[in-house]
Amino acid sequence: MSATSSAAATFRRRFPMLERTVHLSSCSLGARSTDLDHALGRMAADMTLGAGAWERFSRQVDRARARFARLIGADAERVAVVPNASVGAYQVASTLGRRRGRHRIVSSTAEFPSISHVWLAQGRDGTEVVHAPCAGKPVDETADGYGDDGAGDGAGDWAGDCVADYAALIDERTRLVSVPLVTYAEGRVMPVAEIAAIAHAAGAPVFVDAYQAVGVRPVRVDELGCDFLVAGTMKYLLGLPGLAFLYVRAPGSLGLDPVLTGWFGRVDPFAFDVSLLDFPAAATRFETGTPAVPAAYAANAGFDLVEPLDLAEVRDHVLALTDLAAGGLRERGEQVVLPPRRTRGAHLCLFDPEPESLARFLAEQGVSVSPRGRYVRIACHFYNDAGDVAALCAAVSAYRSKHGSCGGVRVHS
């Protein structure tokens, strides 16, 4: 890992905030970079052009679209710029149309709630939403052997069980299958390609939420076999909230035109024809009004950082750090969820009866983490290093000294 470590150290220098903060919450918000600061400065300078600024704003949006498309191995014409993942999901759900007998959306208990809520909201037209129980498989956080083979943790068959759970729900009634690429809660890589094959055999398209994956591991839509993919800029893509991307494999072939629309969803947005509602064949048909311009500048700053990286090296660097963190925390008696490497995303989970309290204490010690549910999520990026892990472990030990242990409770995911 020497070359990777050297590249990571160079990368880290683009984030001066890391000199004073241990940032282990990229699963929620990426670290602030000098590239981001410079991009926002350029936006402020461009604003002095008055109305002429809009041309530069539009170029930033178009450039971000094209760069995201390259990142996932797609054509820019198949990518729409949307405000967030929820709007992307809605644009898919509302335009699929109901073919005879196809009234079911198959999701899972591992889905991020905002996506699942969009599917549930389609129930007003008779859509049935069912959830494969992929987030309920037993994992013993106190067991040893969280290696590549999954021995000892009960997770060796998790992916296979997850595929079987989906397969049991996918049939001729299925309109859409929704699968997160990496789960937001426990950081598990879902078996998307296997599930997609089953869905396509049943005649159903596949939607993938890749928010917890893009920027920190290779993501290619052709390898996933998905029909739709959504991801945003504020996490591992190192941008700001307010901008996301929707990939659509065949934008002009869905059942219905979008109902949620706006002038950027027209064939020619600058025709300014109030009586004409036309839709381009490209994925821009799913766009609405003016996008978040600061987030577009920030998105391109993030792509400046991510594009030169070998994302396979980034993934390996992150996996090594999560191994290191899990080992250090277990040595201190902590309970963690750490899937095997082949089914692990960029974060691990630390169990605590009061995760919000633990996260607040860690923040006071200069360590940023992300609590969700009964866990504190510890997320790594290419800018993190072993020193960050050591600081985390020391801060957790300080918390236990002050508040007592987590009780030695044996918990399951």
N, C-alpha and C positions, 0 to 999 in steps of 0.2 A: 504493500500500500504506500510505498515511499513517494511514487510519482503523484498518486492521488492526494496524499497528505500535503505535498508541496503545492499542488494546484489549489487545494482547499485553503491553505494559508494565504496564498495570493488573493484568492476570492474574498476571504474574510476582511482583508484590508479595505475593501469597498464599503464596509459597514462600520464607520467610526463609533456608532452607538454601542458596539460590542466591547469597546474598551471599558465601559462602565456598567454594562448590563449583560446578564446571561439570558439570551433569548432562546427559549425552548418552547415557544408557542406558535411556530409557523403554521401549524394546523388551523390556527385561528386568524393570524395576521402575520405577514412576513416582516422581516426586519427592515428598518429604514436605511437606505443606501445613499451614497453621494450621488449616484446616478439619478435617483429619484429627486433629490434636492435640485440638481441641475435642470432636470426636465421641467419641474414646476417653475423654476426661474425662467426658462424659455417660454413657457406658456404665459407668464406674467408679462414678459417682454413683447410677445406676439399680440397681447391685448392692446398695446399702444397703437396698433395699426387700425384700430376702429373696425369698421365693417370688413376691411380687408383681412382681419384676423380669421374670418370663417373659412377661407380657403386653406389656411394652415391647419386649422382645427380639423377640417375634413380629411386632410392628408394624414394626420395622426391616427384618425379612426381607421381609415383604409389600410394604413401600414400595419396597425395592430391586428386587423383581421387577417391580412396576408401572412403575418408572422405566426399567428396561432395556427393557421391552416398548415403551414410548413412543419410546425412542431408536432402535429398529430398525423402528418402524412396525407393531407387532403388538399384539394384545390380551393382557392379563396372563394370561388363562386358557390361553394357548398357551406360557407360559414356566415352566419348572421351575428351582428353585434347586438346584444340585449343588455338590459340593466342588471340582471341577476339570474341565477339558476332557476328560480321559481317562474319567472316570466318565460324563460326558455322552455321549461316543462309545460307551461300552459299553452304556448304556441303549438307544441306537438299535440297535446291532448285535444285541443279544440279544433284541429284541422284534419285529424285522421278520418273522421266520419265513421258512421256505424254501418259496417257491412252486415248483411243479414246474419243474425245469430251471434255476432261477435260483440258482446257487451261486457267482457271481463278484462280488467287490467291486473296483471300479476306483478306484485312488488314483493318486498320482504321486510321483515322486522328489523333488518340492518339498514334500511333506507334512512336518509336524513329526513327529519319530519317535514321540512318545508317542501320537499319534493312529494312525499307521500300525501301531504295535505292537498296539493294540486290534484292528484289522482282522486282523492276522496271527494273533492268538490265537484267532480264530474258525475257524482251520483244523482244529481237532480234530473239527468236525462235517462236514468235507469242503468247507468254503468255500475257494475259490481267490482269492487276492489278486494283482492285477496292477498294475504301476506305469507310468503314462505318463511318458516321459522328459523332463518339462518343466523339470527343473533342469539339463539338460545342454547347453543351446543355447550356441553360441560367442558370447562378448562380449569384445572387445579393450579391456582397461582402459587401454591407452596411447593409444587413438584419440581424436581430437577429435570434436566435433559431437554431444554428447549432448543434443540439443534435442528439441522436441516431436515432430519427425518421425522421430526415431531415426536420422537420417542419420549414417553413419560408425561406428556402434557394432555393427552386425549385429543389433540388437534390434528393428528395424522390423517384422520378420515373426515375432517371438517369440510373440506372443499367438496369431496365426493358426496357427503351427506347433503350439502347445500344444493348441489346439482340435482340430487334426487328429490329434494323438497320442491324445487322449482318444477321439475318434470311432472310431479304429481298434480300440479295445478294448471299446467299448460295443455290446452286442447283446442278443439275447433271453435270454442267460445271466446278464445283470447283475442283481444284487439291490440294489446300492447304488453310487452314485458319490460320491466324496469329493474336495472341492476346497478348498484354503486360499484365503481371499480375498486376503490378502497373505502372501507367503512369508516364513518366519521368517529364512531365511539371507540372501537378497539383496534383500529388500524389494520384490518385484515384485507388482503387482496382477494377479491371475489373471483370465482371461476367464470368470467364473463364469456369467453369464447365457447366454452362447453354449453353454457345456458343459451347463448345465442343460436347455436346449432339446433338445439331442441325447439326453440321458438320458431325459427325459420322453417323447420320441418312441419310445424303446425300452421304455417302461414301467418305468423305474427311478427311484427317488427320489434326491434330492441332499442331501448333508451338507456344510456349510460351516464351516470353522474361521476365525472372524473375530477371533481374539485380537489380531492385529497391526494391526487396522483400527479397531475401535470406540473412539470417543473422540477420534480424530484425523482423521477423514474421515466424510462422510455414509455411512451404511449402512442400506439399506431392504430388508427381506426380499422385498417384492413386486417390486422392481426386479431383485433377484438371481434370483428364481424358484426359491428353494431350499425344500426340505421340512423341513430341520433346520439349525439354526445354533447354534454354541457359542462363547462368549467369556467372559472372566473380568475381574476387577476390578483386578488388581495392576499392569497396565502403563499404557496410555493412559487408562484410566478412573480412575487416581489413587487406588486403594484399597490393600488388603492382599491377600496370598495367602490362599487358603482358601475363596474363593467364586467360583462361575461360574454361568452361565445357559445353559439349553438351550431353544431355541425349537423347537417342534414344530407344523407347520402343521395337522395333523389328529391330535391326541393320542389320540383314542379309536378310531382306525381301523387301528392296526397289527396285525400277525398274532398276537402273543403278549403276554401281560401280563409286566411286569418280574419277573425272578427276584431281582435285587438290589433290596430294598425295605426299608421300615421304617415306623414309625408315622405319619410325615408323608406317606406315600404312600397313606393311607386316605381314604375318603369323609369320615369324621369321626374325625380323629386322637384326639379326646378321648372316644371311646366306650369305649376300653380293653377291647375284646372280644378275648381271646386266641384265640378260635376262628373269627374272621371275617377273611377276606382279601378285601377288596373294593377296587376301584380306581375313582377318580373319572374322569369323562370328560375333565377338564382335564389340563393338563401336569403338575400336581402328582402325578399317578400315577407319575411317574419320580423323585420325591423319596424320600429314605431316612430317616435319623435326624436328630438335632438338628444344625442347620447351625452354622458357625463364627460365633458371635455378634459377636466383635470385628470380623471382616471385613464383617459386615452393616452395622454402624455406619460403618465406613470406606467401604464402598461408597456409602452415602448422602452422605457427605462429598464423595466424588468426583463424584457426580451433581450436588451443589450447585455444583461448579466447572464441570462440563461442560455441563449443561443450558442455561445462559444463552448459550452460545457459538453462533455461526454456524459449523458444522463445515466448510462450504465455505471460509470465511475461514481457519479453522485449517489446512486442507489447503494452501491457497495460501501461507500464512505458512511452513509447514514445507517446502514445495517450494522456496521462495526461499532458505531457509537451507541446504538440501541442495545447491542450485546453488552457493551461496557457498562452502560447505565443500569441494565437489569442485574448484572453481576454485582455491582457496587451496592445497589439497593438491597438485594437479597442478603448480602453479607451483613447488612444492618438489620435484618429481620423483617424487611418490607415484603409486601405481597404485590406482585406485578403480573400483568397480562402481557405476554410477549409471544406472539405466534411464531412458528418456524419461519426461517428466512424466506422460504419460497412462497409463503402466504402472508408476508409482513409488509406493511406500508412504512411510513416514515415516523410513526410515533408508537410509543408503548404507554401502558396505563398503570398507574400506581393507585392501588386501592386505599381509600381512607373513609371512615364513617362521616367525616365532615370535609369533603374536598374543597369547598369554597373557603373554609377557614385555613386549610393548609395552603391553598393558592395565595391567599392574602398575606400570610406570613412569609412565604417564599418571595413574594413581590417586595416586601419590606427589606428582604436580604439581597435584593437586586437580581432575583431569579424569576423570570417570567414563564409561567406554564398556563395550561388551559383546562379548567375543570369542566367536566361534563358528567352528569348523572352521579354515579358513585365513585367515579375515577378522577384523578388528575392526569391529564394527557401531557406527555413529555415528547415534544416533536423536535426532530433534528433536521437541519438542512446542511448544505455544503459548507456554510460558514461556521458551523459549530465544530468544537474540538474537544479533546479529552479534558482540558481545563474546565470547560463548561460542565462536563459530567461530574468532575470532582467537586465543583462548587455546588451543584445540585445535591449531591449526596451529603455534603457537609451541612447544607441548609436543612435538609430533611431530618438529619440527626439532631440538629439544634431544636427543631420543632418538637421532636419526640421527647427531648430532654425537658422541654418546657410544658408540654401538654400530655405527656405519657404516650405509651404505645398505642397502636391501632387495635389492640385487644386480641391479637392472634387469631382473629376470626377466619375460618376457612370459607372462602367465597368461591362462587362459580360464575362464569360468564354465560 
